[in-house]
């Protein structure tokens, strides 16, 4: 059995609210697997970043976030969340004198993607698909906590992840994670205050599903689209190769999904 520090023990001078272990980054994945076998009633998650940035949530607050995630699918919940943010921003702008007219505008839902247009384009192949977690190359100590749930898709709720800048609200992350767990066996394994990493047990096997999921991912995490566009410019690929085609080609068979919000 892997010895655990009890909840409340400090890591980098910050109390950790869950039982946990500290390991080298290179040993994080193997330790994660061992903890899964040793603690089947709990969910181990690698946690990075400054721990004092995480809010301390009560069990009731966590349950409320999880219940809210069950109200709709992730795409719909994200639209509702963004529409609410937009409406509140517009109300504040209208209260300010001499605001440029261009700033007062209606909220528009995200555009959908025509999967056929994506799948019928030439896809850049072969693609390198990383399977290494971000912490794998780190020589620093990383933290792995045991969350009191058998459902890994609930992990974001326990940390109150999201709800700032372009990063969706916690219940949106939980809703997406639940859907991806059911469809692809995706499991949230690592999170920092601005990143998430999922291991995918059943990778996407069709171009149509890859194209559709690329659009979902780029709406969920807008920084991904910018990253793919920059990659295309770096590689000197023709303008006809869109970022969503590149992203879809990557997702086709990928066993690791990574998201980040600046």
C-alpha positions in Angstrom: 0.0 0.0 0.0 1.2 3.5 -0.8 1.4 5.5 2.4 -0.9 8.6 2.3 -0.7 11.9 4.0 -4.0 12.7 5.8 -6.3 15.5 4.7 -5.2 18.8 6.2 -1.5 18.0 5.9 0.4 20.9 4.2 2.1 20.8 0.8 4.2 23.8 0.0 2.8 25.4 3.2 -0.8 25.0 2.1 -3.2 22.6 3.8 -4.5 19.9 1.3 -8.2 19.1 1.9 -7.9 15.5 0.7 -5.7 12.5 1.5 -2.7 12.7 -0.8 0.8 11.6 -1.8 3.8 13.5 -3.1 5.9 11.9 -5.9 8.3 12.9 -8.6 6.6 14.0 -11.8 8.1 11.1 -13.7 6.4 8.7 -11.3 3.0 10.4 -11.3 1.3 8.1 -13.8 2.4 4.8 -12.3 1.4 6.1 -8.8 -1.9 7.2 -10.2 -2.6 3.6 -11.4 -1.5 2.1 -8.1 -3.8 4.4 -6.2 -6.7 3.4 -8.4 -6.3 -0.2 -7.6 -5.7 0.4 -3.9 -8.6 2.9 -3.4 -11.4 1.8 -5.7 -14.0 3.9 -3.8 -12.1 7.1 -4.5 -10.6 8.9 -7.5 -6.9 9.9 -7.6 -6.1 13.1 -9.5 -2.8 14.9 -10.1 -3.0 18.5 -8.9 -0.6 21.2 -9.9 -0.1 24.9 -9.6 -0.5 27.1 -6.5 -2.8 25.3 -4.1 -3.9 28.5 -2.4 -5.6 29.5 -5.7 -8.1 26.7 -5.2 -11.3 27.6 -3.4 -12.3 25.6 -0.4 -15.8 24.2 -1.1 -18.1 22.5 1.4 -19.7 19.1 0.5 -23.0 21.0 -0.1 -21.3 23.4 -2.6 -19.7 20.5 -4.4 -23.0 18.6 -4.6 -24.7 21.7 -5.9 -22.2 22.0 -8.8 -22.7 18.4 -9.7 -26.4 18.7 -9.6 -26.2 21.7 -11.9 -24.1 19.8 -14.3 -26.9 17.3 -14.8 -29.4 19.9 -16.0 -28.2 19.7 -19.6 -25.4 18.6 -21.9 -22.0 20.5 -21.7 -22.6 22.4 -25.0 -26.0 23.7 -23.9 -24.7 24.6 -20.4 -21.8 26.5 -21.8 -24.0 28.5 -24.1 -26.3 29.4 -21.2 -23.3 30.4 -19.1 -21.8 32.6 -21.8 -25.2 34.1 -22.6 -25.6 35.1 -18.9 -22.1 36.6 -18.8 -22.8 38.6 -21.9 -26.2 39.9 -20.6 -24.7 41.0 -17.3 -21.8 42.7 -19.2 -24.2 44.5 -21.5 -26.3 45.8 -18.6 -23.1 47.3 -17.0 -22.1 48.9 -20.3 -25.5 50.5 -20.8 -25.1 52.1 -17.4 -22.0 53.9 -18.6 -22.2 57.1 -20.5 -20.6 57.5 -23.9 -20.0 53.8 -24.5 -19.2 53.1 -28.2 -22.2 51.6 -30.0 -20.0 48.7 -31.2 -19.8 47.4 -27.6 -23.6 47.1 -27.3 -24.5 44.0 -29.2 -26.7 40.9 -29.0 -25.3 37.5 -27.9 -24.8 35.0 -30.7 -24.6 31.2 -30.3 -21.5 29.5 -31.6 -21.3 28.4 -35.2 -21.7 24.7 -35.9 -19.3 22.8 -38.2 -20.2 20.9 -41.3 -18.5 17.6 -40.6 -18.6 16.6 -44.2 -16.6 19.7 -45.2 -14.0 18.7 -42.7 -13.8 15.0 -43.4 -13.6 15.5 -47.2 -10.6 17.7 -47.0 -7.1 16.2 -47.1 -5.9 15.5 -43.5 -2.3 16.1 -42.5 -0.9 12.6 -41.6 0.8 11.1 -39.8 0.4 13.1 -36.7 2.4 12.9 -33.5 0.0 12.3 -30.6 1.5 12.8 -27.1 0.7 10.3 -24.4 2.8 12.0 -21.7 1.1 14.0 -19.0 2.5 17.6 -18.6 4.1 16.7 -15.3 5.9 13.6 -16.7 9.1 15.6 -17.5 9.1 17.4 -14.2 11.8 16.8 -11.7 9.7 18.6 -9.1 7.4 16.9 -6.6 3.8 16.7 -7.7 0.7 16.1 -5.6 -1.9 13.4 -6.2 -5.1 13.7 -4.1 -7.8 11.2 -3.5 -11.2 12.7 -4.2 -14.1 11.0 -2.3 -16.1 9.8 -5.4 -16.1 6.8 -7.6 -17.0 9.1 -10.6 -13.8 10.8 -12.0 -16.0 13.1 -14.1 -17.0 15.0 -10.9 -13.4 16.0 -10.1 -13.7 19.6 -11.4 -16.5 20.2 -8.9 -14.4 19.4 -5.9 -11.9 22.0 -6.9 -14.4 24.6 -8.2 -12.4 24.6 -11.4 -13.3 27.4 -13.9 -15.5 30.4 -14.0 -12.9 33.0 -14.8 -11.8 34.7 -18.0 -12.7 32.5 -21.0 -12.8 29.3 -18.8 -16.3 27.9 -18.4 -18.0 27.5 -15.0 -17.3 24.4 -12.9 -20.6 22.7 -13.7 -19.9 23.0 -17.5 -16.6 21.1 -17.0 -18.4 18.4 -15.0 -21.1 18.0 -17.7 -18.5 17.7 -20.5 -16.4 15.3 -18.5 -19.5 13.1 -17.8 -20.3 12.9 -21.5 -16.8 12.2 -22.6 -16.5 9.5 -19.9 -19.6 7.7 -21.3 -18.7 8.1 -25.0 -15.0 7.6 -25.0 -13.9 6.4 -21.5 -12.2 9.8 -21.0 -11.0 10.3 -17.5 -9.8 13.5 -15.9 -6.3 12.7 -14.5 -4.6 16.1 -14.0 -5.6 19.6 -13.3 -4.0 22.9 -12.4 -5.7 26.3 -11.9 -5.8 26.7 -15.8 -5.3 23.3 -17.4 -7.0 19.9 -17.6 -5.8 16.6 -19.0 -7.9 13.6 -19.9 -6.8 10.1 -20.6 -9.0 8.5 -23.3 -9.7 4.7 -23.0 -11.7 4.5 -26.2 -10.2 7.0 -28.7 -12.3 8.4 -31.6 -12.2 6.1 -34.5 -14.2 7.9 -37.2 -13.4 11.1 -39.1 -17.0 12.3 -38.6 -16.8 12.0 -34.8 -13.3 13.6 -34.8 -14.6 16.6 -36.8 -17.6 17.0 -34.5 -15.5 16.7 -31.4 -12.9 19.1 -32.7 -15.6 21.8 -32.9 -16.8 21.0 -29.4 -13.3 21.2 -28.0 -12.6 24.5 -29.8 -15.8 26.0 -28.4 -15.0 24.6 -24.9 -11.5 25.9 -24.9 -11.0 28.7 -27.5 -7.2 28.7 -26.9 -7.0 25.4 -28.7 -8.1 26.9 -32.0 -5.4 29.6 -31.7 -2.8 26.9 -30.9 -3.6 24.9 -34.0 -3.6 28.0 -36.2 -0.1 28.9 -35.0 1.0 25.3 -35.6 -0.2 25.5 -39.2 1.8 28.7 -39.8 4.9 27.2 -38.2 4.7 24.1 -40.4 4.1 26.2 -43.5 0.9 24.2 -44.4 -1.3 25.8 -47.1 -4.1 28.1 -46.0 -6.6 25.5 -47.3 -5.7 23.4 -44.3 -7.9 24.8 -41.6 -7.1 24.6 -37.9 -10.2 22.5 -37.3 -9.1 19.9 -39.9 -5.7 19.7 -38.1 -7.4 19.4 -34.8 -9.8 16.7 -36.0 -6.9 14.7 -37.5 -5.1 14.9 -34.1 -8.2 13.7 -32.2 -8.6 10.7 -34.5 -7.0 8.1 -32.3 -5.6 10.4 -29.6 -5.4 8.9 -26.1 -4.7 12.2 -24.3 -6.8 15.4 -24.5 -5.2 18.5 -23.1 -6.9 21.9 -22.5 -5.6 25.2 -21.2 -7.0 28.6 -20.6 -4.7 31.7 -20.5 
